[in-house]
Amino acid sequence: MFDTSQYQKYYRDVHDVLAAPKNWILRYNYDEKYLTDGAIALVENSAAKRVPVLLVYTQMDVVYQRESGKSVVPAGQHKQVFLATRIGAMIAVVKKASRYNFDFAVNEYPNPGASDSFNGILAPLVAAKETPWDKWVTVSDRFNLFQSLRTGDAHTNWSRIVQELGKPTMQFKDDAFWKRDGPYEGNREIEPHVELVKSGGVINQARAYYAVGENRRMHFDLSSQTAGPVATSRPQYDMKASTSDEHAVRIVGEGIYELRHYTGVTVEYETGSAAPFRDKRAEMIFETAPDATWPAGAELKFLYRVQKDHVKSIVGMLLGLISAAGVIIGGSELLKYDVLNGLLIVLGATAAGFISVYLLTGKFQFKL
């Protein structure tokens, strides 16, 4: 699939593709006329699920002019340049009228050093006019060459891709680039879950979310880099992190991180308490600030479902019932002549109540 980023509303797509953590799901949509016959045949017979995806950015090798929400190519003959930005896997393809929605999980960063393999994939597509500005979605059978793109260190590949986007004629040369790795709980990486949203038994969307426990502290790694020499008038960009519900997920600290020439920081956050057998949902939002007419960086939203441990919920509820019963029995007429045992039962019930409340709420509190 190709990006050309000529329209303001699609410009951020390349940034989001480069910034998203591994296995996160993004959505692209294209009108049917922009798919090759081979691509249409592939998605129509449902064989597209889990096929590898290569994302490629392309533009003319000339400085564009921005006019009324669109990048305009200056008149004349210009060379077309291509840059592989991300490798992924197709999760679902949803057709609505003449529009195809592609939900794919991002994975490796392609190795810019494997230029021979990349050119070998592109050459027959260019010859068949299956690249922009003719087609934006196509298929290739050169899988052996594709495998060569999956080599190299992920962070190094990302850095080199950013540097390519910083060349003087590229649209992105003065932008802010960052990526998020993780999240992690201790040394364990938390993998996103995939949910297929259906209506009437038909898949409408594939989306990702993180299922995490309550009252946990986690972190992710934030890396940033400028694409190359930047104009003196370029503003200082930050990555701003926030959540839609701080009772569910809360950023530790101010939540604003300076995007420097080349830096890496650890961002910590924590989850709140959840109700028994129900998850608490919140979005974690990452934005490049300050905002501008043309976006200068990524904007990503991650859905979190904060869950209480089911064993804790069951034990907590049982202890709550035992506590209530113990208070009633200990103070009942049955033990009015056995004050000591009645008192012991009430004390035991009170202790069970404290434990029950703690297991269910994460807090020590008890009310009779």
N, C-alpha and C positions, 0 to 999 in steps of 0.2 A: 504494500500500500504506500502511496506517495503523499507527501505534504508539499504544498507550494506556498502556503502562508501569505498569499497576496491580499486576503481580506482580513480586516481588523478582527472580526469575530472568530476567525480560525487561527490567528497568529500565535496564540498561546499554546496551541496543540503541541508544537515541537518542544517547548519548555516543559510541558506536563509529561510528555513521553520520556524525557531525560531525567526528570526529577522523581518520578514515582518509584516506590520501593518494589523489589522483586515480588512477582506473583500478584501484584495489584491489578485490578481490571479497569481498563479505560474503554471508552466507546468512540468510534468514528462512524460517520454516516456519509453516504454518497448516493447520488441519483443513479438510477440504472444505466443511463447513457454513458457513465464514466467507468463502467465495468467492461472488461473484455468478454468475449463469448466464452472463453475458457473459464473465467472467474464465475460467470453466471451459472455455467454448467456445474461447477464444483459446489457452489452453495445451494443450488436447487436440489441436488441429490443428497444433501445432508452430509456429504463427505468432508465438509470444511471443518467440522468439529475437531479441535485439537491439532489441526495441521499447523506447522511452523509458519510464523509471520515475520516478514522483514519490513521494517519501516524505513522509508527513504525520503530525505528532503532534497528538493531540487529547485533551482532558480537559474536565471540568466546571470552570467558573470559580469554584472554591471551594477552600479549603484542605482537602486530604485528611488522613485519619487512617490511620496505618500500624498494622496489626494482623495478627500471625501471617503475615508474608510477603506481605501484600496491602495495597494502598491502598484505603481505604474512603471512599466518597462520603457526606458527611453528608446526613441526610434533608432533603427539601424540593425545590423547583424551582430549577434552576440552569442558566445559559446554558452552551452547549457552545462551546468555542473550538478553532480549528484553526490550525496553524502548519506551513508547508512547511519541511522541514529539508534535503533533498538531492535532487538529480536524478541519475539513473543510467541504465544500460542493462542489460536482462535478458540474461544469458549462457546460462543453462540452467534448465529447470524439471524437477525429478525427483519423480515421484509414488511414494510408498511406502504401500501400503494406502490409507487415507483421508487421508494427510498429503501436502501439496505442499511441496517444498523449492524455494525460489527463490534462485538464485545470480545476483547482480547486481553490476555494477561501478559504483562511485560516481564521479560527475563533478562538475558545477557545484553551487554553493550557490544556491538560488533567491533571487531578489531580493524581499525583504520589501516593497519599495516598489511592486511590481506587484500591489497588493492587489485592484484591480478585476478583473484577469485571474484571479487565484487564486479569488476569490469566484465568478467566472463559471464556473470549472471545478467548484467545489463545489456550487453551487446545484441543478443537476439531480440530483446524486448524493444530496444531502440529501433532496430531494423524493421520490426513489424509494426511500428508506431503504436506500441502498447505502453508508452510512458507519457507523462504530461508534456504538452498540453492536448493530448489526444485521449488518453485513458489514465485513470488514477488507481485502479485496482486490476491486477493481472496475476498470472500464475507462471511459475518457472519449474522446469523439471531438472534443473541443475543442482540437485541436492548435495552432491559431493563437493561442489564449490561453496555451497551455503554452509556446510559444516566447517569449512576453513575460517569463516567469519566468527565462529564461536570460541576462538582461541584467545589467549592473552588474559592479563589481569583486568578485572572489571573496573576498578577505579582508574587505572591507567588508560584503558580504552575510553572511558567517559571523559577524562581530562583531554585526551587528544581530539575527541569529537567536538568538545567545546572550543578548543583552539581553532579547529577548522571553521567553525561557525563565526569566529572572530576575525576572519580575513577581511580586508578593507571593503570588498564589494558585497559582502554578505549583509542581509537585513538585520542580523542579530549582533552585529559587531560591538555595540555599546550596551548590550543587555547584561542582566545579572543572572548567573547560572548557579543553581544549587540542586542538590539531590538528598534524598532521605534514605538511609539504610536502617533496617530494623522494622518494627520495634523489637526490643530485647527485654527479657525479665531475667536478671542475672546474666548468665552466659548463654541462655537459651533464646533462640530467635523465635518470635511468635509468627506463625504462618497465618495468612488470611484465609477465611472460609469463603467458599463460593456458594452463592444462593441463586437459583433459577426462579425468577419471578414469573408466575404463570397467570393467565386469565382464560377461563374456559378450557383448561387443559393445554393451552398453547403458550409457549415461552415468549414473554414480552421483553425480557432483559436478563442478562447475567450480571451480577454485581458481587462485590467483595465486602467483607466486614471482618473485624477483629472481635473474637469472643475471649474475654478476659475475666479473671476473678475479681471479686470485690476487695477493697482495701489493699491493693497491691501497688508497688512502685515499679515503674518501667522506664525505659529510656530508648532513644534512637540517636543515630549519628547523623549530624548535619554537615555536609561538605559544600563549600562554595568556591567559585572561581570566576574571574573575569575572562572573557573570551580572547582578549589581547589588549593592546594599547587603547585606552579610551579617551574620549574628548574631555577637556577640562571642565566643560559645562555639564558633564554627566553628574546626576545627583548621587548621593550616597544611598545605596539600596540596603534594605533590611529584609529579613524573613520574619514575618509576624505570625506567631502561633496563638490560637485561641480555641475555645470549645463552646459548643452550643448549650451545655449544661455543666457547670462546674461542680455540681453535687454528684455527677456521674463520673466525669473525667476532668482533672484539673492540672494545668501546667504548673510546674514548680518554678517559681521565679517570675520575672516580668513578662517573658514570652516574646521578647524582641531580640533578634540576633543579627549582628552586623555582617553583611555579606562582603568580605574583603577579597583582595586579589586571589588569595589561595588560603583557605583555612578549614578547620574541622572542629566542631564542638559537640559535646554530648548534651542532649536536651532531655531533662527528666520530667516525668509526669506521674500522676497517681490516680487511682480509681477510688470512688466512694463506696458506700454501702448499697446493697441491692435488696429488694424484697424477696421473701422465699418463693421459689418456683416462678419468678418473673424476672426478666432482665430489664436493666435500665439502659436506655439508648441515648447516645450523644454523638455529635459530629466533632471531629478535631479538624480545624481549618488552618491551612498554611497559605499565606499570601505574601507576595512580593510587594513591599512598600517603599516609596510612595506609589500609589496607583497613578496611571497616566492614560491619556486617550488611547495610545497604543500600549498594550501591556509590555512590561520590560522583564517579566519573569514568570515563573510557574504559579499556579493557584490550584491547590489540591484539597479535597475533603475526604476524610476517612471516617467511616461509620464504626462505632464501638458499641458492643453489647456487653454490659457489665453484669456478671452472673454470680449469684450466691451458690456455694457448694451445696449440692442436693443432700449429701449426708449430713452436713451441718444443719440444714433446714429441718430434716426429719428428726434428728436428735434434739434440736432446739424445741420443736413443737411437742415432742414427747415429754421433755423435761418441763415444759410449760404446763402440760396437763397434769403431770405428777405434782408440780408445785401447787397448782390450784387445788387439787384434791387433798394434798397434805395440809394446807392451811385450813381447809374446811373440816377435815377429820380431826386435826389437832385441837381445834377450838370448839369441837362439837360436844353435845351432851354425853356422847359415848365415853369421853375421857375426863369428865368433870371431877371424878374422884381419883384420877391418876394424872395429876398436874404435871409431874416431871416428864412422863412419857409424852404427854400432849405438847409440852414445851419443846421437847427434842424433835418431835415430828414437825412442828411449826418452823423450827430453826433449819431443819433439813430441807423443808419445802422452800424456805426463803433462799437458801443456798442454791437449790435447783432452779429457782426463779431467776437469780442473778446469772447463772450459767446460760439459761434459756435465752434471756434477753441479749446476752453478749453474743451468742451464736447466731441469733436472728438479726441483730442490728449492728454488731461490732462495737457496741458501747456498754459500759457498766451502768445500769440504772434499773431500779425496781420500785414498783408502786403497788401497794396493797389496795 
